[in-house]
Amino acid sequence: MLQTNYSKIERGKTDPRFTTLLEIARSLSLELMLVPTELVGVVNALVGHGPSPHAKPLFLAEPD
C-alpha cells in the first residue's frame, strides 16, 4: 500500500475496505475485531484501557 493511501486513511479522507484494515492490523501484529457499540466500554475495561464513562459494571464484588 502506498504512503498516500495510509495518509488518507489516517486523515479520514477515504473509507478503506475491510481487507485493507485487516492487512494493516496483521502487519502490526494486531487482531482486528468487530465489537458492537454498546460493548466497547466493556471490552476496553477488560483489556485494561479503563472504564468508558458510559459503561455499566457487568458485576459487583460482594463485600468480604
C-alpha positions as CSV (number, residue, x, y, z in Angstrom):
1,M,0.0,0.0,0.0
2,L,1.3,3.4,-0.8
3,Q,2.1,6.0,1.8
4,T,-0.5,8.4,0.3
5,N,-3.2,5.7,0.9
6,Y,-2.2,5.4,4.6
7,S,-2.3,9.1,4.9
8,K,-5.8,9.3,3.5
9,I,-6.9,6.6,6.0
10,E,-5.3,8.4,8.9
11,R,-7.0,11.7,8.0
12,G,-10.4,10.1,7.3
13,K,-10.3,11.1,3.6
14,T,-11.1,7.6,2.4
15,D,-13.1,4.6,3.6
16,P,-10.8,1.6,3.4
17,R,-12.1,-1.9,2.6
18,F,-12.2,-4.4,5.4
19,T,-9.5,-6.4,3.8
20,T,-7.2,-3.3,3.8
21,L,-7.9,-2.8,7.6
22,L,-7.2,-6.5,8.1
23,E,-3.8,-6.2,6.3
24,I,-2.8,-3.2,8.3
25,A,-3.7,-4.9,11.6
26,R,-1.9,-8.1,10.7
27,S,1.2,-6.2,9.7
28,L,1.2,-4.6,13.1
29,S,0.7,-8.0,14.8
30,L,-2.8,-6.9,15.9
31,E,-6.1,-8.8,15.6
32,L,-9.0,-6.9,14.1
33,M,-12.3,-7.4,15.8
34,L,-15.7,-6.0,15.3
35,V,-17.4,-5.1,18.6
36,P,-21.0,-3.8,19.0
37,T,-21.0,-0.2,20.0
38,E,-22.8,-0.9,23.3
39,L,-20.0,-3.3,24.3
40,V,-17.0,-1.1,23.5
41,G,-16.7,0.2,27.1
42,V,-16.8,-3.3,28.5
43,V,-14.2,-4.6,26.1
44,N,-11.9,-1.6,26.9
45,A,-12.3,-2.3,30.6
46,L,-11.4,-5.9,30.1
47,V,-8.3,-5.2,28.1
48,G,-7.1,-2.5,30.5
49,H,-8.0,0.7,28.7
50,G,-10.0,1.9,31.7
51,P,-13.7,2.2,32.0
52,S,-15.8,4.0,29.5
53,P,-17.8,6.9,31.0
54,H,-20.9,5.2,29.7
55,A,-20.1,1.6,30.7
56,K,-22.0,-0.1,33.5
57,P,-20.3,-2.7,35.5
58,L,-21.1,-6.3,34.5
59,F,-21.0,-7.5,38.1
60,L,-20.3,-6.1,41.5
61,A,-18.0,-7.7,44.0
62,E,-19.6,-9.0,47.2
63,P,-18.1,-7.5,50.4
64,D,-15.9,-9.8,52.4
